[in-house]
Amino acid sequence: MDVTWTNPPHPSTLDEAALLDLCERSTQRTSGPGGQHRNKVETAVFLRHESTGIEAHAGERRSVHENAPVALRRLRLALAVGVRCAVAEGDQRSALWKSRCDARGRVACNPEHWDYPALLAEAMDNLWACGLDPRPAALRLTCSASQLVRLVKDHPPALALLNAARRAEGLHALR
């Protein structure tokens, strides 16, 4: 997967309404378990971020109202992995990052939490800004390198992209 570069703010950090304004939304019928309701009603939600072309969908639940937040979360995660923003020199940590990183360098965020995609995007942007090396990226983010790698590892597609980019640069894969 190639990365797309964009200007700040990173799309995964936007609130729900702002992100949906940048997306094309559609609904469709999908097959699978769920009975007649699922097979007769358009319950699957498809979102496409217009400027990057990144897509996400959800259709495993029985209503649009249940599938929409799942599709939005999946889109935020896909944007966190596939979109990079340039990071200026110096302390560029967001207020969210500062609130989630303690004095001992631990990053506290469950991968299921709403904040996780924004934190992942910030981590990935800093890794790219530091030549894919977790040590200087962690110093910029005032966390430990192991905590930074652990944050990325919590979303396997992010780790796969990072390792592919590292291999392309002749660096060893992170575990």
Secondary structure as UniProt FT lines:
FT   STRAND          4..6
FT   HELIX           11..13
FT   HELIX           16..21
FT   STRAND          23..28
FT   HELIX           35..40
FT   STRAND          44..49
FT   TURN            50..52
FT   STRAND          55..58
FT   HELIX           64..82
FT   STRAND          83..85
FT   HELIX           95..100
FT   TURN            103..104
FT   TURN            111..112
FT   TURN            114..115
FT   HELIX           116..129
FT   TURN            130..132
FT   HELIX           134..141
FT   HELIX           145..153
FT   HELIX           156..168
FT   TURN            169..170
//
